Amino acid sequence: MNQTLKNQFFQVFSITIIWVTLLLSLFTQSMEPNLLFLWRIIGIAVIAALLFGVLYTSLWSYFTLPATANIIISASLNLVGGLATVWLLSPEMFTRIFPWTLGMLVLSLIGHVLGFYVYAKRLNNRDVAHLNKLLK
């Protein structure tokens, strides 16, 4: 389990650094990069790696919490991680979107519920196909 989580963390971390650097180089031509900005990109990558590489993998693959608890934890931490990422990228943008936090939480909960049911249905269909294959 630890090796899987470590691999997931570093995969998401690396992809996020590349992705954020590419997006910033495309959309912020006039900005001068400095050391603080590099640390902010690393911070964004760490947040994404912790959320998507460790938290989601742990919650949905290893923990035995009820689905409702997983959905609430995922949606809440996803919102916190997203807000922290926006704050690292642009504190001014953070102050503009912060009043909409409740709406973002509701959308996050709806998205996680829909995602869970789609994922659960896909897993059930895969298991049914596997069991049918074993019966033949």
ZIMO-V744626 format. One record per residue. N is the residue number from 1. RES is the residue in three letters. SS is DSSP state (h for helix, s for strand, l for the rest). PSI is psi in whole degrees, 0 to 359 (999 if undefined). D_CENTER is the distance of its C-alpha to the mean C-alpha in Angstrom with 2 decimals. Layout:
N,RES,SS,PSI,D_CENTER / N,RES,SS,PSI,D_CENTER
//
This chain:
1,MET,l,314,19.12 / 2,ASN,h,319,18.89 / 3,GLN,h,319,19.39 / 4,THR,h,314,16.67 / 5,LEU,h,321,14.09 / 6,LYS,h,317,15.63 / 7,ASN,h,316,15.55 / 8,GLN,h,316,11.89 / 9,PHE,h,308,11.25 / 10,PHE,h,330,13.76 / 11,GLN,h,310,12.79 / 12,VAL,h,319,9.29 / 13,PHE,h,310,11.18 / 14,SER,h,314,13.99 / 15,ILE,h,321,12.43 / 16,THR,h,318,10.57 / 17,ILE,h,314,13.98 / 18,ILE,h,315,15.82 / 19,TRP,h,313,13.84 / 20,VAL,h,318,14.05 / 21,THR,h,318,17.62 / 22,LEU,h,313,18.58 / 23,LEU,h,318,17.48 / 24,LEU,h,324,19.22 / 25,SER,h,333,22.24 / 26,LEU,h,322,22.56 / 27,PHE,h,352,22.29 / 28,THR,l,67,23.74 / 29,GLN,l,326,26.96 / 30,SER,l,352,28.98 / 31,MET,l,136,26.81 / 32,GLU,l,120,28.17 / 33,PRO,l,142,25.66 / 34,ASN,l,178,26.42 / 35,LEU,h,322,25.36 / 36,LEU,h,320,23.49 / 37,PHE,h,322,21.41 / 38,LEU,h,318,20.64 / 39,TRP,h,328,19.50 / 40,ARG,h,319,17.22 / 41,ILE,h,318,15.58 / 42,ILE,h,319,15.34 / 43,GLY,h,318,13.87 / 44,ILE,h,318,11.08 / 45,ALA,h,322,10.51 / 46,VAL,h,317,10.84 / 47,ILE,h,312,8.32 / 48,ALA,h,318,5.56 / 49,ALA,h,320,7.56 / 50,LEU,h,317,8.00 / 51,LEU,h,303,4.75 / 52,PHE,h,335,3.99 / 53,GLY,h,325,7.70 / 54,VAL,h,305,9.44 / 55,LEU,h,305,8.39 / 56,TYR,h,318,7.39 / 57,THR,h,316,10.26 / 58,SER,h,312,12.50 / 59,LEU,h,314,12.18 / 60,TRP,h,343,12.83 / 61,SER,h,329,15.07 / 62,TYR,h,324,16.99 / 63,PHE,l,156,17.29 / 64,THR,l,39,19.85 / 65,LEU,l,157,18.90 / 66,PRO,l,156,19.82 / 67,ALA,h,322,17.47 / 68,THR,h,317,17.91 / 69,ALA,h,318,16.84 / 70,ASN,h,318,13.66 / 71,ILE,h,315,12.87 / 72,ILE,h,316,13.91 / 73,ILE,h,314,12.09 / 74,SER,h,312,8.67 / 75,ALA,h,317,9.55 / 76,SER,h,311,11.13 / 77,LEU,h,330,8.79 / 78,ASN,h,318,6.05 / 79,LEU,h,315,9.28 / 80,VAL,h,315,10.52 / 81,GLY,h,320,7.83 / 82,GLY,h,317,8.23 / 83,LEU,h,321,11.90 / 84,ALA,h,322,12.20 / 85,THR,h,316,10.92 / 86,VAL,h,319,13.43 / 87,TRP,h,319,16.00 / 88,LEU,h,322,15.84 / 89,LEU,h,314,16.26 / 90,SER,l,103,18.91 / 91,PRO,h,328,20.32 / 92,GLU,h,317,22.50 / 93,MET,h,322,19.75 / 94,PHE,h,315,18.14 / 95,THR,h,333,21.57 / 96,ARG,h,324,21.87 / 97,ILE,h,347,18.76 / 98,PHE,h,323,18.90 / 99,PRO,h,344,21.59 / 100,TRP,h,15,19.34 / 101,THR,h,318,16.92 / 102,LEU,h,316,18.48 / 103,GLY,h,322,18.13 / 104,MET,h,323,14.44 / 105,LEU,h,317,14.15 / 106,VAL,h,314,16.38 / 107,LEU,h,323,14.53 / 108,SER,h,317,11.22 / 109,LEU,h,315,13.47 / 110,ILE,h,314,15.22 / 111,GLY,h,320,12.33 / 112,HIS,h,323,11.15 / 113,VAL,h,312,14.88 / 114,LEU,h,316,15.54 / 115,GLY,h,320,12.80 / 116,PHE,h,314,14.18 / 117,TYR,h,323,17.67 / 118,VAL,h,315,17.24 / 119,TYR,h,316,15.69 / 120,ALA,h,319,18.48 / 121,LYS,h,320,21.10 / 122,ARG,h,316,20.17 / 123,LEU,h,318,20.44 / 124,ASN,h,316,23.69 / 125,ASN,h,321,25.12 / 126,ARG,h,319,24.44 / 127,ASP,h,320,26.10 / 128,VAL,h,315,28.98 / 129,ALA,h,320,29.59 / 130,HIS,h,316,29.62 / 131,LEU,h,321,32.04 / 132,ASN,h,323,34.22 / 133,LYS,h,322,34.43 / 134,LEU,h,328,35.58 / 135,LEU,h,338,38.21 / 136,LYS,l,999,39.78
//
